[in-house]
């Protein structure tokens, strides 16, 4: 049942407009915040996940080689004594 009162009708229209405006402001604030974060992060030197994983694998391999070389040095030192 719709009201025939123009005052209520105008109030409903006002509230609908306010809700639309508020939704637009929220969307705009979210986009602005997202852009500012992108700008702030753009200046930092971050690496990609692939680069990180590649360096991590290289470090693990170097650690293994270091342990093997330490064992060889210990064996050679034992022979000299």
Secondary structure as UniProt FT lines:
FT   HELIX           6..42
FT   HELIX           49..80
//
